[in-house]
Amino acid sequence: MRRLVFQWRHAWWKLVLLRFLLYSSAATGQLALSSSNVNFGSVQLGSSRTLLIAVSNSGKSNLTISQATVTGIGFSFAGPGLPITLLPQGSASLSVMFSPQTSGSETGSVSVVNWTGVGNSGKQRSSSTTILLSGTASNSLSATAATAGYLTASPSSMNFGTIQVASSQTQYVTLTNSGGSSVTISQATVTGNGFGLSGFAAPETLAAGQSLTLTVAFVPTLSGTSSGTLTFTSNASDPTLGVLLSGTGTSPGQLTVTPGTMGFGTIVVGSSQTQTGTLSASGSSVTLSSGTSSSSEFTLGGLTLPLTIAAGQTVPFTIKFSPQMSGTASSNIAFASNASISSITEVVSGTGASTIQHSVDLSWSPSTSAVVGYNIYRGSTSGGPYTKINSSLDAAASYTDGTVQSGQNYFYVTTAVESTGVESGYSNVVSVAVPTP
């Protein structure tokens, strides 16, 4: 009986242990290092050397490196900025610098704190990994060191800032052989989404003191922050040289033109009229590269291109219509940019006329008496004399005077006529100024 109970308990503990092992392997990240012991070799006082430590996540959930603490005189952490998160099977490079302050050998360490998946208690798990550091400082280069090639990069890190997806930005990195003998660079590798290198053809040999400038491009394919490393492999005394890369991709913004259509009405040939529209950016900033009109009678103004419009901002522009001949005219005002829709169009139209014939529309309240119609009188001064301008009685309580001239002032009165032919006195006076032209 006791034996059976023991076996049952033993099986229960095996089951619990199996569940724990399955959970741990499936639900947590796992930090892996390229090296647990980094030796900087001999570094002259007053100078420094930076080495890269490759880190990766071999687990099945995200892993966040939150802190890197360095001990030892002359050792320091040089990047990237923490915290950083590694996706499953993702990788990054930690940069550690040795800048000796006194002659002799130095030792130190860098402790990396990382957070993994959530445990049974509902809290994130953390662990710390230590990497040993060592290096030697010398007052002067030894005979061997004086003749050895030494490769440096300027800058040692490159931040491309924020770039729209599918757009590009380039920067330049200069490699210099600071040693006393030639250095052959056998390989250059780039990691990280959207980063690329041009101008390098392996092998590249640099004589003592010689430099080589290369182009590094960032063309993000996804929104979000990207980080990577540009690594050079050579036969120099520092055989592996790394340059940290970073940048952020953003989705293209949207550009809107208001109004979508613009009408100028009738304009006399030889004169012009100007109206105002606006361009607005949303989502993210938009860079306007060009604005064109398909007709010389419509001119776009008020913009200095190229022009970057911040998200949420609006800029004004003007359209000037200067008809060159009589008739209807139209134009497509096209704006090109790096927005999600690369080109948008505003349609404008107007009519050119040799002269403009004005008219005056009159209306009044109908008479309360029984009348058969109205007469309309016009004068050039208030109080008359007035001249009747309708050829027959006007049955409606409205009238259009199409015989006016540009730039003139007119005064109007009306009378009501009964069926017996009796005509009332003048109504109140209405004055009208006809515009020019």
HELIX and SHEET records of a PDB file:
HELIX    1   1 ARG A    2  ALA A   27  1                                  26    
HELIX    2   2 ALA A  143  THR A  147  1                                   5    
SHEET    1   A 4 LEU A  31  LEU A  33  0                                        
SHEET    2   A 4 ARG A  49  ASN A  57 -1                                        
SHEET    3   A 4 SER A  91  PHE A  98 -1                                        
SHEET    4   A 4 PHE A  75  GLY A  79 -1                                        
SHEET    1   B 5 ASN A  37  GLN A  44  0                                        
SHEET    2   B 5 GLN A 124  SER A 138  1                                        
SHEET    3   B 5 GLY A 104  VAL A 118 -1                                        
SHEET    4   B 5 LEU A  63  THR A  71 -1                                        
SHEET    5   B 5 ILE A  84  LEU A  86 -1                                        
SHEET    1   C 4 LEU A 151  SER A 154  0                                        
SHEET    2   C 4 GLN A 169  ASN A 177 -1                                        
SHEET    3   C 4 SER A 211  PHE A 218 -1                                        
SHEET    4   C 4 PHE A 195  SER A 198 -1                                        
SHEET    1   D 5 SER A 157  GLN A 164  0                                        
SHEET    2   D 5 THR A 240  THR A 250  1                                        
SHEET    3   D 5 GLY A 224  SER A 234 -1                                        
SHEET    4   D 5 VAL A 183  VAL A 190 -1                                        
SHEET    5   D 5 GLU A 204  LEU A 206 -1                                        
SHEET    1   E 4 GLN A 254  THR A 258  0                                        
SHEET    2   E 4 GLN A 273  SER A 282 -1                                        
SHEET    3   E 4 THR A 314  PHE A 321 -1                                        
SHEET    4   E 4 PHE A 298  GLY A 301 -1                                        
SHEET    1   F 5 THR A 261  VAL A 268  0                                        
SHEET    2   F 5 SER A 343  ALA A 353  1                                        
SHEET    3   F 5 GLY A 327  SER A 337 -1                                        
SHEET    4   F 5 VAL A 286  SER A 293 -1                                        
SHEET    5   F 5 LEU A 307  ILE A 309 -1                                        
SHEET    1   G 2 VAL A 360  SER A 363  0                                        
SHEET    2   G 2 SER A 398  ASP A 401 -1                                        
SHEET    1   H 4 THR A 387  LYS A 388  0                                        
SHEET    2   H 4 GLY A 373  GLY A 379 -1                                        
SHEET    3   H 4 ASN A 409  VAL A 417 -1                                        
SHEET    4   H 4 VAL A 430  ALA A 433 -1                                        
END                                                                             
